[in-house]
Amino acid sequence: MRSEQEVNQALTAYSDIVRKICIVHLKNVHDSEDVFQDVFVKYLLSDKAFENDEHEKAWIIRVTINACKDKIKHFFRKKAASLDALFIEPLAISNENKGLLEVILSLPEKYRVVIYLFYYEGYSAIEISKILEKKENTIYTWLARAREQLKEKLGGDFLEESNKRSFR
């Protein structure tokens, strides 16, 4: 079990990335908050020794992605209608990026994840392959396909501009 100080440091360092990954996966604020809590409870209860901060961050990302997948597989979620479909809560994002976020969220899950990790978190394809436990060439393929889908949905001019600036 980790100390309160370790957990507080992890919350400070990784809370934003965990929330963003949850939103990208779950598209639902309430489920995202549930998974957020689950991730940090797992961190609290874990005795895993990390080699460095990057190793710890990769572990947190992997646990978050797996927890999101578990939440999606959950029986109740498959059988119940989401209230969020009726009452959509706006995210605290600029209008400029709102359209981009909607298009990214419409991509298949594997593409959403690699786009998020590559553009928003700044990971290289090699690092993403280690985090997602996939082959490096698979990540390059997913990035290329995701970019192609974004190009089709957003238009080539927008994509070229977004490559010049950060997606944040």
C-alpha positions as CSV (number, residue, x, y, z in Angstrom):
1,M,0.0,0.0,0.0
2,R,1.3,3.4,-0.9
3,S,1.7,6.4,1.4
4,E,-0.7,9.4,1.3
5,Q,2.1,11.5,0.0
6,E,2.8,9.2,-2.9
7,V,-0.9,9.1,-3.8
8,N,-1.2,12.9,-3.6
9,Q,1.8,13.3,-5.9
10,A,0.4,10.8,-8.4
11,L,-3.0,12.6,-8.3
12,T,-1.3,15.9,-9.0
13,A,0.9,14.5,-11.8
14,Y,-1.6,12.2,-13.6
15,S,-5.1,13.3,-12.8
16,D,-5.5,15.3,-16.1
17,I,-4.2,12.5,-18.3
18,V,-6.4,9.9,-16.6
19,R,-9.5,12.1,-17.0
20,K,-8.8,12.8,-20.6
21,I,-8.2,9.1,-21.4
22,C,-11.5,8.3,-19.7
23,I,-13.4,10.9,-21.6
24,V,-11.9,9.7,-24.9
25,H,-12.8,6.1,-24.1
26,L,-16.1,6.4,-22.3
27,K,-17.6,9.6,-23.8
28,N,-19.4,10.0,-20.5
29,V,-18.4,12.2,-17.6
30,H,-20.0,10.1,-14.9
31,D,-18.4,6.8,-16.0
32,S,-15.1,8.7,-16.4
33,E,-15.2,9.8,-12.8
34,D,-15.9,6.2,-11.6
35,V,-12.9,4.9,-13.6
36,F,-10.8,7.8,-12.4
37,Q,-11.4,6.8,-8.8
38,D,-10.8,3.1,-9.6
39,V,-7.4,3.9,-11.2
40,F,-6.2,5.8,-8.1
41,V,-7.5,3.2,-5.7
42,K,-5.6,0.5,-7.7
43,Y,-2.5,2.8,-7.5
44,L,-3.0,3.2,-3.7
45,L,-3.3,-0.5,-3.2
46,S,-0.5,-1.5,-5.5
47,D,2.9,-2.5,-4.2
48,K,4.5,-2.2,-7.7
49,A,8.0,-0.6,-7.6
50,F,8.5,1.8,-10.5
51,E,11.9,2.3,-12.2
52,N,11.2,6.0,-12.9
53,D,8.4,8.5,-13.4
54,E,7.9,7.5,-17.0
55,H,7.4,3.9,-15.9
56,E,4.9,5.0,-13.3
57,K,3.1,7.2,-15.9
58,A,2.9,4.3,-18.4
59,W,1.5,2.0,-15.7
60,I,-1.2,4.6,-14.8
61,I,-2.1,4.9,-18.5
62,R,-2.3,1.2,-19.0
63,V,-4.4,0.7,-15.9
64,T,-6.7,3.6,-17.0
65,I,-7.2,2.1,-20.5
66,N,-7.9,-1.4,-19.1
67,A,-10.4,0.1,-16.5
68,C,-12.2,1.9,-19.3
69,K,-12.4,-1.3,-21.4
70,D,-13.8,-3.1,-18.3
71,K,-16.4,-0.4,-17.8
72,I,-17.4,-0.6,-21.4
73,K,-17.8,-4.4,-21.1
74,H,-19.9,-4.1,-18.0
75,F,-23.3,-5.7,-18.4
76,F,-25.4,-2.8,-17.1
77,R,-23.7,-0.4,-19.5
78,K,-24.6,-2.6,-22.5
79,K,-28.2,-3.1,-21.4
80,A,-29.1,0.4,-20.1
81,A,-29.7,3.6,-21.9
82,S,-27.3,6.4,-21.0
83,L,-28.8,9.5,-19.4
84,D,-26.0,11.4,-20.9
85,A,-27.7,10.9,-24.3
86,L,-30.5,13.0,-22.9
87,F,-28.6,15.5,-20.8
88,I,-25.2,16.1,-22.5
89,E,-22.8,18.0,-20.1
90,P,-20.5,20.4,-22.0
91,L,-16.8,19.8,-21.5
92,A,-14.6,22.8,-20.6
93,I,-13.1,23.2,-24.0
94,S,-12.9,26.0,-26.5
95,N,-15.3,26.2,-29.4
96,E,-12.4,25.9,-31.8
97,N,-11.5,22.5,-30.4
98,K,-15.0,21.3,-29.8
99,G,-15.5,20.2,-33.4
100,L,-12.2,18.5,-33.4
101,L,-12.9,16.6,-30.2
102,E,-16.3,15.4,-31.6
103,V,-14.5,14.1,-34.7
104,I,-11.8,12.4,-32.7
105,L,-14.5,10.8,-30.4
106,S,-16.2,9.5,-33.5
107,L,-13.1,7.5,-34.5
108,P,-12.8,3.8,-33.6
109,E,-11.4,3.3,-30.1
110,K,-7.9,2.2,-31.2
111,Y,-7.5,5.3,-33.3
112,R,-8.8,7.6,-30.6
113,V,-6.2,6.3,-28.2
114,V,-3.2,6.6,-30.4
115,I,-4.2,10.1,-31.6
116,Y,-4.6,11.2,-28.0
117,L,-1.3,9.7,-26.8
118,F,0.6,11.0,-29.9
119,Y,-0.8,14.5,-30.2
120,Y,-2.0,15.4,-26.7
121,E,0.5,13.6,-24.5
122,G,3.4,13.8,-26.9
123,Y,4.4,10.1,-26.9
124,S,6.3,8.7,-29.8
125,A,4.9,5.7,-31.7
126,I,7.6,3.5,-30.1
127,E,6.5,4.6,-26.6
128,I,2.8,4.1,-27.5
129,S,3.6,0.6,-28.7
130,K,5.1,-0.2,-25.3
131,I,2.2,1.4,-23.4
132,L,-0.5,-0.4,-25.5
133,E,1.6,-3.6,-25.8
134,K,1.2,-3.6,-29.6
135,K,3.8,-3.8,-32.3
136,E,5.4,-0.6,-33.4
137,N,4.2,-1.0,-37.0
138,T,0.7,-1.4,-35.7
139,I,0.9,2.0,-34.0
140,Y,2.2,3.6,-37.2
141,T,-0.6,2.0,-39.2
142,W,-3.3,3.1,-36.7
143,L,-1.9,6.7,-36.7
144,A,-1.9,6.8,-40.5
145,R,-5.5,5.4,-40.7
146,A,-6.6,7.8,-38.0
147,R,-5.1,10.8,-39.8
148,E,-6.7,9.7,-43.0
149,Q,-10.1,9.5,-41.3
150,L,-9.6,12.9,-39.7
151,K,-8.5,14.3,-43.1
152,E,-11.8,13.0,-44.7
153,K,-14.0,14.3,-41.9
154,L,-12.2,17.6,-41.3
155,G,-10.8,18.4,-44.7
156,G,-7.2,18.4,-45.7
157,D,-6.6,22.1,-44.9
158,F,-7.7,21.8,-41.3
159,L,-5.5,18.7,-40.7
160,E,-2.4,20.4,-42.2
161,E,-3.0,23.4,-39.9
162,S,-3.4,21.2,-36.9
163,N,-0.2,19.4,-37.6
164,K,1.6,22.7,-37.3
165,R,0.1,23.5,-33.9
166,S,-0.7,21.5,-30.8
167,F,-4.2,19.9,-30.6
168,R,-4.5,21.2,-27.0
